[in-house]
Amino acid sequence: SSDTSGTPGEGYLALAVVDTGIGIDEKDHNLIFESFQQAGRGSTRQYGGTGLGLAISRELSRHLGGDIVLRSVLGQGSTFTCYLPVGGLPDGDERLAEKPRFTAPPRAAAPARKPRDRVASPPPQESVEDESARFGAVDTSDVAWPVGTKPVLLIVEDDATFAGMLAGLATEAGFDSVVTPSGRMALALAKERKPAAITLDIGLPDMAGWVVLDVLKHDLATRHIPVNVVSGSNDDGRGRRMGAIQTLNKPAEISDLRSMFTATADFLKPGPRHVLVAEDDANQRQVVKHMIESDDISITCVGSGERVLEELAGPTSYDCLVLDLGLPDIDGIDLIERIKDQLKQKSLPVIVHTGRELTAAETERLEHLAAAIVLKNARSPERLLDETALFLHRVANDMPDSAREILSNPKRLDESLEGNTVLLVDDDVRNVFSLGSALKRYGITVLPARNGQLGLDALGEHPEVGLVLMDIMMPVMDGYEAMRRIRADSRWRNLPIVALTAKAMKGDRQKCLDAGASDYVTKPVDMDQLTSVLRVWLAGRPRVPSTPAEI
């Protein structure tokens, strides 16, 4: 049956499926929307199945701007109602905001060790990975969180020996600390407990540390938390561009680690943040000042490169530099190099705010020197607010209402993905339609392919592809074989591939990585997770305009 009034309000189509069978106990209402779970696990198994159908249907409806609602009484049957917007997808993320979503509660995390250890264990490895736990939705109730006046440092590190050393150095610097080896546990703790600072290892066992950092810095509830990145390889400035306050490479010297914690403690001390604005146009200076000025931000404006060097060599310790490249006396890019090399201000975040069209060579130089590039246009004031808030680690709740409204607008994230081309290899037309439609809202061009062989053919025809989303189970050529063949071709050896796995069994994640995947996402796809993964793997890749394929 169908109607257009439905409980979400006007403009929604309600499609109801009525089942007069055994019904579902109220305690199982959440459970049946979890993949590989069924209601009534006891003797009544003639009504069995994989449990994937409802989970996938729910995600498909959400991608289309709707939801699925269950009404059922045990012994009296069930009614599943799918609500979809009649006029297509709502603007932004307006998706039945008031509608209850029946998601299964995540499995509990393994109990933490005794409180004195303050080690948050990762969720247990089971035969089936829980997708909700894959992206930070884990139970943190058993974690012994320090109580007292000391700031708490969250240490995300899977090397127990190194984590213990970090905890000891943190204590010397005046911190209490909690250790977890799990990226998803770290995300949950950061969201719920709001640690004063985080030290993040990149090589985590359950998810890439870069994805953890991206999620932290794209959530208004956590983006202000200072993050120190400790990486096993040179990150070439990537951590700072993503919003980390400092990066260290392993193996790290004890003196460098001590300096890192001391600098973090100093950063957390109360007081205004200092911003230096270098702009020779008086009107532009006022625009920038008006956009980012507040009670906790002290702004100094200068109009030349020499004045920039004088200010940075003076007594004020600046937290951020907003720089126009067209200063009258010194080329902007040369000025940044002098700041980094001569003044040893390598950690100073530089936000380039320019109206000139950059050449490919200039863009490449700036990618290694600047924290962000904001082109002067109609949207640049909002972008500038976003970038300065990120690098100054401003708490969203402490900002003016107008600024908080700008930062909470989901459309502000579109630019980071806009203009990229993604190859989606999946034989299920429903997945291609729902996922492709969602990605196109971010300005991504999606090229569909129905199996691995067609995916290889599409790669050969479309050099603009910046990333591949690869389903695993497909006819003709499965995802494993397709990934192996992609990696065997020198043209695509470094092309990011994200495997799409349907509830990976234990060991399947490693099998995907061994076959050539850069990362993996489980089905039903969580769009918040996927967009974070895409931002991480598409960062810095060239964007080539192309004609969108029809999906």
C-alpha positions in Angstrom: 0.0 0.0 0.0 1.1 3.6 -0.4 0.1 7.2 0.5 1.7 10.6 0.3 0.9 11.9 3.8 2.9 9.5 6.1 4.1 10.5 9.6 7.3 12.4 8.5 5.1 15.2 7.1 3.9 16.4 3.8 5.8 15.4 0.7 6.7 11.9 1.6 5.6 8.7 0.0 4.9 5.9 2.5 5.2 2.3 1.2 3.9 -0.3 3.7 4.6 -4.0 3.6 2.2 -5.9 6.0 3.1 -9.3 7.2 0.4 -11.3 9.1 2.9 -13.9 10.3 4.5 -14.5 13.7 5.4 -10.9 14.5 8.5 -9.6 16.3 9.1 -9.2 20.0 9.7 -5.6 20.9 13.2 -6.4 22.3 14.2 -7.6 18.8 13.0 -4.6 16.9 16.5 -3.1 16.8 18.2 -6.4 16.2 16.5 -7.3 12.9 18.0 -4.2 11.3 21.5 -5.5 12.0 23.1 -7.5 9.3 23.4 -11.2 9.9 21.0 -11.1 12.8 17.5 -12.5 13.0 14.7 -12.2 15.5 13.8 -15.4 17.4 17.1 -17.2 17.4 15.7 -20.2 19.3 13.6 -23.0 17.9 11.7 -21.1 15.2 14.3 -21.2 12.4 11.9 -21.9 9.5 11.7 -18.1 9.1 15.5 -17.8 8.8 17.6 -15.9 6.3 20.9 -13.9 6.2 19.5 -10.8 7.8 21.1 -8.6 5.1 17.9 -7.6 3.4 16.5 -5.2 6.0 19.9 -3.7 6.7 20.5 -2.9 3.0 17.0 -1.7 2.4 17.3 0.7 5.3 20.5 2.1 4.0 19.1 2.4 0.5 16.1 4.4 1.8 18.4 6.7 3.8 20.6 7.4 0.8 17.4 8.5 -1.0 16.5 10.8 1.9 14.0 8.5 3.7 13.9 5.8 6.3 12.2 2.5 7.3 9.9 2.2 10.3 8.8 -1.0 12.0 5.5 -1.6 13.9 5.1 -5.1 15.2 3.6 -7.1 18.1 4.7 -10.7 18.8 2.0 -13.1 17.5 0.1 -10.3 15.6 2.3 -9.6 12.6 4.4 -6.7 11.4 4.2 -3.6 9.3 7.4 -2.2 7.6 6.9 1.3 6.2 9.4 2.9 3.9 9.2 6.7 3.7 10.7 8.4 0.7 10.6 12.1 -0.3 8.2 12.7 -3.2 10.3 15.6 -4.6 13.6 13.7 -4.6 16.5 14.2 -2.2 16.2 17.0 0.3 18.8 19.8 0.4 21.8 19.2 2.5 21.4 16.5 5.0 17.7 17.1 5.9 16.8 13.4 6.2 13.7 12.7 8.4 15.6 14.3 11.3 13.0 13.6 13.8 12.3 10.0 12.6 13.6 7.3 14.9 16.2 5.1 13.3 16.2 1.4 14.3 19.8 0.6 14.4 21.1 -2.4 16.4 23.1 -1.5 19.5 26.8 -2.2 19.0 28.5 -5.2 20.6 30.1 -4.3 23.9 33.8 -3.6 23.8 36.1 -5.9 25.7 36.3 -4.8 29.4 39.1 -2.3 30.1 41.9 -3.4 32.3 42.0 -2.3 36.0 41.5 1.5 36.5 45.2 2.1 37.3 46.2 0.8 33.9 43.7 3.1 32.1 43.9 1.1 28.9 40.8 1.0 26.7 40.8 -2.4 24.9 39.6 -2.7 21.3 36.3 -4.4 20.6 36.7 -8.2 20.4 37.6 -9.9 17.1 34.8 -12.3 16.3 34.0 -14.4 13.3 31.8 -11.6 11.9 32.9 -8.0 12.0 30.2 -5.6 13.3 30.0 -2.7 10.8 28.7 -0.3 13.4 31.8 -1.0 15.5 34.0 -0.6 12.4 33.4 3.2 12.5 33.7 4.0 16.2 30.3 3.0 17.5 31.6 1.0 20.4 30.7 0.7 24.0 33.0 2.9 26.2 31.2 2.4 29.5 33.9 0.1 30.9 36.8 2.5 30.2 38.3 3.9 33.3 38.5 7.6 32.6 40.7 9.7 34.9 38.9 11.9 37.4 40.7 15.0 38.6 42.0 18.3 37.6 44.8 17.2 35.2 44.1 17.4 31.5 43.6 13.9 29.9 45.7 12.8 27.0 44.2 10.1 24.8 47.0 7.9 23.4 46.0 5.9 20.3 48.8 3.4 19.8 48.9 -0.3 19.2 52.5 -0.9 20.3 52.1 -1.5 24.0 55.8 -0.7 24.9 55.8 2.6 23.0 52.3 3.5 24.4 53.7 2.9 27.9 56.6 5.2 27.2 54.2 7.9 25.9 52.1 7.6 29.0 55.1 8.1 31.2 56.2 11.2 29.3 52.7 12.5 29.4 52.7 12.2 33.2 55.9 14.2 33.3 54.2 17.0 31.3 51.3 17.1 33.7 48.8 14.9 31.9 46.7 11.9 32.9 46.4 9.5 30.1 44.2 6.7 28.6 45.6 4.3 26.0 43.8 2.5 23.3 45.1 0.5 20.3 41.9 0.9 18.4 40.9 3.7 16.0 37.2 3.2 16.4 37.5 3.1 20.2 39.5 6.4 20.0 36.7 8.0 17.9 34.1 7.0 20.4 36.1 8.2 23.4 37.0 11.5 21.7 33.3 12.1 21.0 32.0 11.1 24.5 34.8 12.1 26.8 36.4 15.1 25.1 40.1 14.5 26.0 42.3 17.6 26.2 44.6 16.3 23.5 45.2 13.2 21.4 48.4 11.4 20.3 47.6 9.4 17.2 49.6 6.5 15.6 48.9 6.1 11.9 49.5 2.4 11.6 46.5 1.1 13.6 45.1 -2.5 13.3 41.4 -1.7 12.7 41.4 1.5 10.6 43.9 3.9 9.0 45.0 6.6 11.4 44.6 9.2 8.6 40.9 8.3 8.5 40.7 8.7 12.3 42.2 12.2 12.0 39.9 13.1 9.2 36.8 12.1 11.2 38.0 14.0 14.2 38.6 17.2 12.2 35.3 17.0 10.4 33.2 16.7 13.5 32.3 19.9 15.2 32.3 18.1 18.6 36.0 17.0 18.2 37.7 19.2 15.6 39.1 21.6 18.3 41.0 18.8 20.1 44.7 19.1 19.5 46.1 16.0 17.8 49.8 15.0 17.6 50.5 12.5 14.8 53.2 9.9 15.3 53.9 8.2 12.0 56.1 5.3 10.9 56.9 7.1 7.7 57.5 10.7 6.5 54.0 12.3 6.1 55.3 15.2 3.9 53.2 17.7 5.8 50.0 15.7 5.4 49.2 15.7 9.1 49.4 19.5 9.5 47.3 20.1 6.4 44.6 17.8 8.0 44.7 19.8 11.2 47.3 18.1 13.5 49.3 20.5 15.6 52.5 18.4 15.2 53.9 15.3 13.5 56.7 13.1 14.6 58.3 10.2 12.7 59.1 6.8 14.4 61.5 6.0 15.8 61.3 9.3 17.7 63.9 10.7 20.1 62.8 10.9 23.8 63.7 14.6 23.7 61.4 15.2 20.7 58.6 13.4 22.5 59.1 15.5 25.6 59.1 18.7 23.5 55.8 17.5 21.8 54.1 17.1 25.2 55.5 20.3 26.6 54.3 22.2 23.5 50.8 20.6 23.8 50.6 21.6 27.5 51.5 25.2 26.5 49.0 25.2 23.7 46.2 24.2 26.2 46.9 27.1 28.5 44.1 29.7 28.5 44.7 32.9 26.5 43.9 34.4 23.1 45.0 32.8 19.8 47.2 35.2 17.7 46.5 35.5 14.0 48.7 37.4 11.6 46.9 38.7 8.4 49.2 39.7 5.5 47.1 41.6 2.9 47.9 44.8 1.1 44.3 45.6 0.1 42.6 47.5 3.0 39.1 46.3 2.1 40.2 42.7 2.0 41.9 43.1 5.4 38.6 44.2 6.9 36.8 41.3 5.3 39.2 38.8 6.8 39.3 40.5 10.2 35.5 40.7 10.4 35.1 37.0 9.5 37.5 35.5 12.1 37.7 38.1 14.8 36.2 37.2 18.3 37.0 37.7 21.9 39.4 34.8 22.0 41.2 35.8 18.7 43.8 38.6 18.5 44.4 39.8 15.0 47.4 41.8 13.7 47.2 43.1 10.1 50.2 44.0 7.9 50.5 45.0 4.3 54.0 43.8 3.2 56.3 40.8 3.3 58.9 42.7 5.3 56.3 43.5 8.0 55.4 39.8 8.1 59.0 38.8 8.8 59.3 41.5 11.5 56.2 40.4 13.3 57.2 36.7 13.2 60.7 37.6 14.6 59.1 39.6 17.4 57.8 38.7 20.8 54.3 37.6 19.8 53.9 33.8 19.2 51.5 33.6 16.3 49.2 30.6 15.9 48.3 31.1 12.3 49.2 33.2 9.3 46.7 34.3 6.6 48.7 35.3 3.6 47.9 37.0 0.3 50.4 35.9 -2.4 50.3 39.3 -4.1 52.2 41.4 -1.6 54.0 44.4 -3.1 57.6 43.6 -2.0 58.1 39.8 -1.7 56.6 37.0 -3.7 54.2 35.1 -1.4 55.6 31.6 -2.1 59.2 32.8 -1.6 58.0 34.5 1.7 56.6 31.2 3.0 59.9 29.5 2.3 61.8 32.2 4.1 59.4 31.8 7.1 60.0 28.1 7.2 63.7 28.1 6.6 65.2 31.3 7.9 62.9 31.9 10.9 62.5 28.2 11.6 58.7 28.6 11.8 58.1 25.2 10.3 55.1 24.5 12.5 53.2 27.7 11.8 50.0 27.0 9.8 50.0 29.2 6.7 46.6 29.7 5.0 47.1 31.1 1.5 44.3 33.6 0.6 44.7 34.6 -3.0 42.8 35.9 -5.9 45.3 35.0 -8.6 45.1 31.9 -10.7 47.8 29.5 -9.6 50.0 27.6 -12.1 50.5 23.9 -11.8 54.1 24.6 -10.5 52.9 27.1 -7.9 50.2 24.7 -6.7 52.7 21.9 -6.3 55.1 24.2 -4.3 52.3 25.4 -2.1 51.1 21.8 -1.3 54.3 21.3 0.5 54.4 24.7 2.2 50.9 25.8 3.0 48.3 24.3 5.4 45.4 25.4 3.1 44.7 27.4 -0.1 41.6 29.6 -0.1 40.8 31.3 -3.5 39.1 34.6 -3.2 35.5 34.3 -4.4 32.0 34.4 -3.1 32.5 31.5 -0.8 36.0 32.4 0.4 34.9 34.1 3.7 33.2 30.9 4.8 36.2 28.8 3.7 38.5 31.1 5.6 36.5 30.8 8.8 36.5 27.1 8.4 40.2 26.8 7.9 41.2 29.2 10.7 38.8 27.5 13.1 40.5 24.2 12.3 44.1 25.3 12.7 43.3 27.5 15.8 41.4 24.5 17.3 38.5 26.7 18.2 35.7 25.1 20.2 32.5 25.4 18.1 30.3 26.1 21.2 32.4 29.1 22.1 32.1 30.7 18.7 29.4 33.3 17.7 26.1 31.9 16.5 26.7 33.1 12.9 30.1 31.4 12.7 28.8 28.1 14.3 25.9 28.1 11.7 28.5 28.4 8.9 30.6 25.5 10.2 27.6 23.3 10.8 26.4 23.6 7.2 27.1 20.1 5.6 27.7 21.8 2.2 30.9 23.3 3.4 32.6 19.9 3.0 31.6 19.5 -0.6 34.6 21.4 -2.0 37.1 18.8 -0.7 35.6 16.1 -2.9 34.2 18.1 -5.7 35.7 17.6 -9.1 37.1 14.1 -8.5 36.2 11.0 -10.6 35.5 7.7 -8.9 35.1 4.3 -10.6 32.4 2.2 -8.9 32.7 -1.5 -9.7 29.6 -3.3 -8.5 27.2 -5.8 -10.1 24.2 -4.8 -8.1 22.4 -2.0 -9.9 20.6 -0.9 -6.6 24.0 -0.3 -4.9 25.3 1.6 -7.9 22.2 3.8 -8.0 22.1 4.6 -4.3 25.8 5.0 -3.8 26.3 6.8 -7.1 23.5 9.3 -6.3 24.9 10.0 -2.9 28.4 10.6 -4.2 27.2 12.9 -7.0 25.8 15.2 -4.3 29.4 15.9 -3.3 30.3 16.9 -6.9 32.0 13.6 -7.7 31.8 12.1 -11.2 30.9 8.4 -10.8 31.7 5.9 -13.5 29.9 2.6 -13.1 31.2 -0.9 -14.1 29.3 -4.2 -13.6 32.2 -6.5 -12.9 36.0 -6.6 -12.5 36.7 -7.0 -16.2 34.6 -4.0 -17.1 36.3 -2.1 -14.3 39.7 -2.7 -15.9 38.4 -1.7 -19.3 37.0 1.6 -17.8 40.3 2.4 -16.1 42.0 2.1 -19.5 39.5 4.5 -21.1 39.4 7.0 -18.2 42.8 8.2 -17.0 41.0 10.9 -14.9 39.8 8.2 -12.4 41.3 9.2 -9.0 39.9 6.2 -6.9 38.2 2.9 -7.3 35.4 1.6 -5.2 35.6 -2.2 -5.7 32.9 -4.7 -4.8 34.2 -8.2 -4.0 31.7 -10.8 -5.1 30.9 -10.3 -8.8 30.5 -12.4 -11.9 33.0 -12.7 -14.7 35.9 -11.3 -12.5 35.6 -10.8 -8.8 37.1 -7.9 -6.8 40.1 -9.8 -5.6 41.3 -10.7 -9.1 40.5 -7.2 -10.4 42.6 -5.5 -7.6 45.5 -7.9 -8.3 45.4 -7.0 -12.0 45.2 -3.3 -11.3 48.3 -3.5 -9.1 50.2 -5.5 -11.7 49.9 -2.5 -14.1 52.4 0.2 -13.5 49.9 2.9 -14.5 47.7 2.1 -11.5 50.2 0.9 -8.9 49.5 3.8 -6.6 45.8 4.3 -7.5 43.7 4.2 -4.3 41.3 1.2 -4.2 38.6 1.0 -1.5 37.1 -2.5 -1.2 33.4 -2.8 -0.5 32.8 -5.9 1.5 29.5 -7.4 2.6 30.2 -8.1 6.3 33.7 -9.3 6.1 34.4 -12.6 7.9 37.5 -12.7 10.1 40.6 -12.5 7.8 38.7 -11.0 4.8 40.0 -7.5 5.6 43.6 -8.7 5.3 42.7 -10.7 2.2 41.5 -7.4 0.6 44.6 -5.6 1.6 46.8 -8.4 0.3 45.0 -8.3 -3.0 45.8 -4.6 -3.4 43.1 -2.6 -1.6 44.2 0.6 0.1 41.3 0.5 2.5 37.9 -1.2 2.9 34.4 -0.2 3.8 31.7 -2.7 4.8 28.2 -2.9 3.4 25.7 -1.4 4.0 27.9 1.6 3.4 27.9 4.3 6.0 28.2 7.6 4.1 30.0 9.4 6.9 32.7 6.7 6.9 32.9 6.6 3.1 33.3 10.3 2.7 36.1 10.3 5.3 37.9 7.5 3.5 37.5 9.3 0.2 38.9 12.6 1.6 41.9 10.8 2.9 42.7 8.8 -0.3 41.8 11.6 -2.7 43.8 14.3 -0.9 46.2 16.0 -3.3 45.2 14.0 -6.4 44.6 15.9 -9.6 41.1 16.6 -10.5 40.3 16.4 -14.3 37.0 17.6 -15.6 35.1 14.9 -17.4 31.6 14.1 -18.6 29.6 12.3 -15.9 28.4 8.8 -16.7 24.7 8.1 -16.4 23.8 6.0 -13.4 
